[in-house]
Amino acid sequence: MPTPYLNRELSWLEFNQRVLNEALRDDLPLLERVKFLAITASNLDEFFQVRIGGLMLLRRSGRKTPDASGLSPIRNLAALRQRILKMTTEQYHLLNDTIVPALKRAGIHPLRSAELSAEQYAQVAATFDDAVFPLLTPLAIDQESPPPLVPALQIIVACRLFDPEAQTIRHALIPIPDVLGRRIHVALPTEGHAFMLIEELVSMHAGKLFPGETITASTAFRVTRNGDIAVQEEDAIDLAGEMEDVLTARRFADTVRLELQSGAPRDLVRVIHQVTAATSQEVYRVDGPPGLASFMELAFLADFEHLRDPDWPAQNSPAITPGASMFQTIASNDVLLFHPYESFEPVLRLIEEAAEDPDVIAIKQVLYRTARKSRIVDALIKAAENGKHVTALVELKARFDEARNLDRADELQRAGAQIVYGVKGLKTHAKICLIIRRESGHLRRYVHLGTGNYNETTSKLYTDLSYLTCKGEYGNDASLFFNAVTGRSKLQRFQRLIPAPTAMKPLLLELIAGEAERARQGLPARIISKTNSLQDPEIINALYKASQAGVEIRLNVRGICCLKPGDPKFSKNIEVISVIDRFLEHARLFYFHQGGNAEVFISSADWMTRNLEKRVELMIPIEEPALKRRLVKILDAYFQDNTQASKLLPDGSSQKIVRTKGQKSFRAQDHFYQLAKKAAKAHEHERAMTFEPHVPAE
C-alpha cells in the first residue's frame, strides 16, 4: 500500500482558500475583507512565479516522472489550473457583488470614467497631464519587427489606434509604472473618498500620447513571468553581480500567467497573446481589474478606521524593564518574547545599544529579509562607523528581496562592515544575532535567536518567537555557527543549537522515533508541532509510523501540508489544524514528550525538504522550565481555537472548526493578546508600587 501524500501545490491552494474564506466572511469589518482579498491575490502572484513557473520548466524539459502525490508536471498543471480558475471566479464574484457595493455604501467610491461629473473630469485630466503623462512610455506594435518586451506584474493598457488621415489601424501598448500607484484620487462634493484606477485614467487620455490618431478600443492586462530562476553559483565569480542578472531576467522571463479582462476586443487579445507569447493555458480571464494585490493599499485608507479591526498594539513584556540596559536584562534572566503581542522593540534596542556601547567589540548577524527603512541595518552601519567589528551575512538569494538586500549590503560595506553573501549552494535562513561585549576583563556573548526575520515591519504582522540569552553554551555555539558559515567550514552539531542541513533533520527523525518506541512500550507519547509547512517525505513517513505505534500527534500547519490526516491505516492518531487570523502565523515551535522530560524547540525552519536539506537553519532548545511551560501553553492554545481554526480533511481540503452547543468561544490570537495586555498592565502596576530610594545629588 503506497504511503499517502497530498499534492504540495494543491495543498498550498487550499491554504489560500482559507485566506479567501476570511474575505468572504460578512461578519468581518469591510476593509479587513478587502485586505484578505488582496492577500489571496498577492499569494497567487508569488505562487505563479515560483511553483507554476517551476512546473512549466519541468513540463518543457519533457519530464513525466510523477511527484510524491502521483502527479506528473502535465497533470499537476492541469489540476492546478482548474482549481485556480475556480478561485479566481470566487475572488471577482466577491469583489463585484459584495465588496464594491459595500464600499460605496460606506462612502468609498470607485468611479468609472462615465460616472465623473464635469468638475471631476477636469480634475483627473489635470492630474493626468501633471503627474501621469510625463512618466508614460508607449510601445508600438509593428508587424515587421519583434514584439516589444513588457515587464512583469505591471498594469499595461493595450490600445487600438485609428489614423483618420491614412485610414489605417494599428496597435500600441502603454505600460504603467508602479511608481504611479493604482488609485487616482477624485474630489467629492460631500464627505467620503472617491478614486479611479490608474488604467482607467490612462485609457481615458491615451489619445494624448498619439497625436492625430483616435483610440477606438482599449483594455488592461497584466503578465506574470517565471520567477523560479536560479543563480548558477558554479559559474558565478561575483555573486552580487549574478543576482543583478537574475533580477533582470525575471522581469522578462517566460509568461506563466496572463490576466486578461473579460470582454476585451478580439484584435487586442490577439496582439496581447503575440506580445506575451502566452498560450491559452496561461490565460486567466478576469471579470474586473487585473492585479487585485494592489487593493491592499485601499485596506489602510485614512479616516476609515471604523471599517477595520480595533488596533492591537504590541505590549511591553514584563521581562523587559523600561529604561534598563538590555545587557543587564538578559544577564539577569533569559528572555522569551512572543511577537507581535509583545513588542519587537527590545530586539531593536539590543542592537542599537550594542552599536553605541563602548564595551561592545563585535556584532555578527544574519540578514534575510529586512524592512525598507531598517533600524537594524542603520544600527549595524552606526556600529561599523563607531569602530566595532561588524559581520553581516546577507542572503542575496532571499527570493523577491534580492534587490533590497543588494542595496543594504552595499551601504554596510561602505560603512566598514564585513559582508558575507550567504553560503554556496544553500540559502541562509537562520535568525541569529551575536553580540560580543567586554565585561570585567572577560568577553561575554549575548545572543538573539528567533523564528522570524529582523524586520520591524513584519514583526507587527507576523507571529514569531524571540529568545535572548547570554548563557555560555549558546554564545559558544553562536560563535562556531558564524565561523562555519563565514569560513565555509562544515556545520557540526553544537552543544545546544541544532543546525540544518547537517543535524536538524536527523535529530527530528530521532525524536519522532523515540516517541514511537515509548508508545510501543505502552508509555505516554506525544508530539505537538507548529509549522508553516509540512512537506518532507521522511518526516511525514516518520510521523505515520509514530501514529501507527500509538503516539498522539497534534500538528498546527498554517499552509502546505502533504501529510494526509484521518487515514485509518497511517494517521488515525494525527490531528492537523490551520489557524488563519489577523496576524500571519509564522512561529515554528516543536514539543516532544520524551517520557515526561519534555524537549521544546523553536526554529527558523519548517518541516520541508528545502529547509532541512538545502538551507542553513537553526533549531533552538529552550531549557528554562518557566519558558518551556509557556511555550507548551502557546502550543495547546491553538488546539482550543474554535473561532479561527480549520481542521484539515483527508482529501486535502479543510473545514472550519465550529464550537459545539454550549461551548465557549475561544480565539487563540485574541487570547494571546489579552494575556500580553494583562501581563503588561500588572507589571506596570507593580513598578508603580515599588519605592525607589532617593539618591541626593552630590
Secondary structure, 3 states (H helix, E strand, C coil): CCCCCCCHHHHHHHHHHHHHHHHCCCCCCHHHHHHHHHHHHHHHHHHHHHHHHHHHHHHHCCCCCCCCCCCCHHHHHHHHHHHHHHHHHHHHHHHHHHHHHHHHHCCEEECCHHHCCHHHHHHHHHHHHHHHHHHCCCEEECCCCCCCCCCCCCCEEEEEEEECCCCEEEEEEEECCHHHCCEEEECCCCCCEEEEEHHHHHHHHHHHHCCCCEEEEEEEEEEEECCCCCCCHHHCCCHHHHHHHHHHHHHCCCEEEEEEECCCCHHHHHHHHHHHCCCHHHEEEECCCCCHHHHHHHHCCCCCHHHCCCCCCCECCCCCCCCCCHHHHHHHCCEEEEECCECCHHHHHHHHHHHHCCCEEEEEEEECCCCCCCHHHHHHHHHHHCCCEEEEEECCCCCCCHHHHHHHHHHHHHHCCEEECCECCEEECCCEEEEEEEECCEEEEEEEEECCCCCCCHHHCEEEEEEEECCHHHHHHHHHHHHHHHHCCCCCCCCCCEEECCCHHHHHHHHHHHHHHHHHCCCCCEEEEEECCECCHHHHHHHHHHHHHCCEEEEEECCCECCCCCCCCCCCCEEEEEECCCCEECCEEEEECHHHCCEEEEECCCECHHHHHCEEEEEEECCCHHHHHHHHHHHHHHCCCCCCEEEECCCCCEEECCCCCCCCCCCHHHHHHHHHHHHHHHHHHHHHCCCCCCCCCC
